[in-house]
């Protein structure tokens, strides 16, 4: 598939496919971008900022992100927008284009292979590790639910939904996002959840 130009929204958070991301748009350049998206297919790319700030430009960005689609929009009194977006598919940046009037890049979409038996087994291990983390966390804070939120039966989607629900920092979330294929993605997420479980056990034992 040929690279496609895409409006880009660098953020301090990672958007996973299938996850919901609310956004408040107030910067003039992103107001312009939002209007363009609303006049078109309502899609833009979300990438994590590696260094710098969300506001003002001059940031350094990671090269793998997720296409977001605007599913709800409301104008705010200050002339900005309140958006509800959902993640669609992963992409990699081929080339950054001009930031005038808003950040843009040529991107290439990743093809996600059909799940294999090994992917299903890897997903099951991740689901078990996430359930263990929630149980341990609940022992420390009863406000944390014991039961994981419902997820899809498709392991390709399931692992992303677990990652979105897990307490991942931005860099750990980016590692999961960049891993290609369900088995590799599950391995990264399982490693993180194991480390988190060990940390929670240590806190419980104090």
C-alpha positions in Angstrom: 0.0 0.0 0.0 1.4 3.4 -1.0 2.2 5.9 1.8 -0.7 8.2 2.6 -0.6 11.8 3.9 -2.2 12.1 7.4 -2.9 15.0 9.8 -1.0 14.2 13.0 -1.7 14.9 16.7 1.4 14.3 18.8 0.4 13.7 22.4 1.9 12.7 25.8 -0.1 9.5 25.8 -0.4 6.4 23.6 -3.6 5.5 21.8 -4.1 1.7 21.2 -6.3 0.4 18.4 -9.9 -0.1 19.7 -9.3 2.2 22.7 -11.3 5.4 23.3 -9.4 8.7 23.7 -11.1 11.9 24.7 -9.4 15.1 23.5 -9.8 18.8 24.2 -8.6 20.8 21.2 -7.6 24.4 22.0 -4.4 25.3 20.1 -5.2 27.2 16.9 -3.3 24.7 14.7 -5.2 21.8 16.0 -8.5 23.6 15.7 -7.7 24.0 12.0 -6.7 20.3 11.8 -10.0 19.3 13.5 -12.1 21.3 11.0 -10.2 19.7 8.1 -10.8 16.3 9.6 -14.5 16.9 10.2 -14.8 18.0 6.5 -13.1 14.8 5.4 -12.9 11.3 6.8 -12.6 12.3 10.5 -9.3 10.6 10.8 -5.9 11.7 12.1 -2.8 10.0 13.4 -1.8 10.0 17.1 1.9 9.5 18.0 3.7 9.7 21.4 6.0 12.7 22.0 9.4 11.4 22.8 10.8 14.7 23.9 9.1 18.1 24.3 5.6 19.3 25.0 2.2 18.9 23.5 1.8 22.7 23.3 3.8 25.0 21.1 5.6 22.6 18.8 9.3 21.7 18.6 8.7 18.2 19.9 10.4 15.0 19.0 8.0 12.2 18.1 8.0 8.4 18.0 7.5 6.9 14.5 4.8 4.3 15.3 1.3 5.4 16.2 -2.4 4.8 15.8 -5.0 6.3 13.5 -7.8 7.9 15.5 -11.4 8.5 14.2 -13.6 11.2 15.6 -16.8 9.7 16.7 -18.3 12.6 18.7 -17.6 16.3 18.6 -18.8 19.4 20.5 -17.6 23.0 20.1 -16.4 24.6 23.3 -17.1 28.2 24.4 -13.6 29.2 23.7 -13.8 28.1 20.0 -12.1 24.8 20.5 -13.5 21.3 20.4 -14.2 18.4 22.8 -13.7 15.2 20.8 -14.3 11.6 21.5 -12.1 9.4 19.3 -11.4 5.7 18.9 -8.2 4.0 17.8 -8.4 2.1 14.4 -5.1 0.8 13.1 -1.4 1.1 13.8 0.9 2.9 11.3 4.5 3.9 10.9 5.7 7.3 9.8 7.5 7.2 6.5 8.3 10.9 6.4 7.3 14.0 8.4 5.9 16.8 6.3 5.3 20.4 7.2 4.0 21.5 10.5 2.2 24.4 8.8 -0.7 24.8 9.5 -0.6 21.6 11.6 1.7 18.5 11.9 1.4 16.1 8.9 3.2 13.0 7.8 3.3 10.3 5.2 2.3 7.0 6.9 2.1 3.3 6.0 -0.4 1.1 7.7 0.7 -2.1 9.4 -1.0 -5.3 8.3 -2.1 -7.4 11.3 -1.8 -11.1 10.6 -4.6 -13.5 11.4 -4.4 -15.0 14.8 -2.7 -18.4 15.2 -3.0 -20.9 18.0 0.2 -19.5 19.6 -1.3 -16.1 19.6 -4.4 -17.4 21.5 -2.2 -19.1 24.1 -0.1 -15.9 24.5 -3.3 -13.8 24.9 -4.5 -16.2 27.6 -1.3 -15.8 29.5 -1.6 -12.0 29.3 -5.3 -12.2 30.5 -4.2 -14.4 33.5 -1.4 -12.0 34.4 -3.7 -9.0 34.2 -6.2 -10.8 36.5 -3.5 -11.5 39.0 -2.4 -7.8 38.9 -5.9 -6.7 39.6 -6.3 -9.2 42.5 -3.1 -8.0 44.1 -3.9 -4.3 43.6 -7.4 -4.9 45.1 -5.7 -6.1 48.3 -3.9 -2.7 48.5 -6.9 -0.6 47.4 -10.4 -2.0 47.6 -11.6 0.6 45.1 -9.7 -1.3 42.4 -12.1 -4.0 40.9 -11.0 -7.6 41.2 -12.5 -8.6 37.8 -10.9 -7.4 34.5 -13.2 -5.5 32.2 -14.8 -7.5 29.4 -12.7 -7.8 26.2 -13.0 -9.2 22.7 -12.7 -12.8 21.8 -10.3 -11.9 19.0 -6.8 -12.1 20.5 -5.6 -9.3 18.1 -8.1 -7.0 19.7 -8.0 -8.5 23.1 -4.4 -7.8 23.8 -4.8 -4.1 22.8 -7.9 -3.8 25.1 -5.9 -5.3 28.0 -3.0 -2.9 27.4 -5.4 0.0 27.3 -6.9 -1.1 30.7 -3.5 -1.8 32.4 -1.6 0.9 34.3 1.1 1.3 31.6 3.3 4.3 31.5 3.7 6.0 28.1 7.0 4.4 27.3 5.8 0.9 28.3 2.6 1.5 26.3 4.8 2.5 23.3 6.7 -0.7 23.5 3.5 -2.7 23.4 2.2 -0.7 20.5 5.4 -1.1 18.5 5.6 -4.9 18.9 4.4 -6.5 15.7 2.0 -9.4 15.9 -0.1 -10.7 18.7 2.5 -13.1 20.1 5.2 -10.4 20.3 2.8 -7.8 21.7 1.6 -10.3 24.3 5.2 -11.1 25.4 6.0 -7.4 26.0 2.8 -6.9 27.9 3.2 -10.1 29.9 6.7 -9.1 31.0 5.4 -5.7 32.2 2.5 -7.2 34.1 4.8 -9.7 35.7 7.1 -6.9 37.0 4.0 -5.0 38.3 2.8 -8.1 40.1 6.1 -8.6 41.8 6.1 -4.9 42.9 2.6 -5.3 44.3 3.5 -8.5 46.2 6.4 -6.6 47.7 4.1 -3.8 48.9 1.6 -6.3 50.4 4.5 -8.0 52.3 5.7 -4.8 53.8 
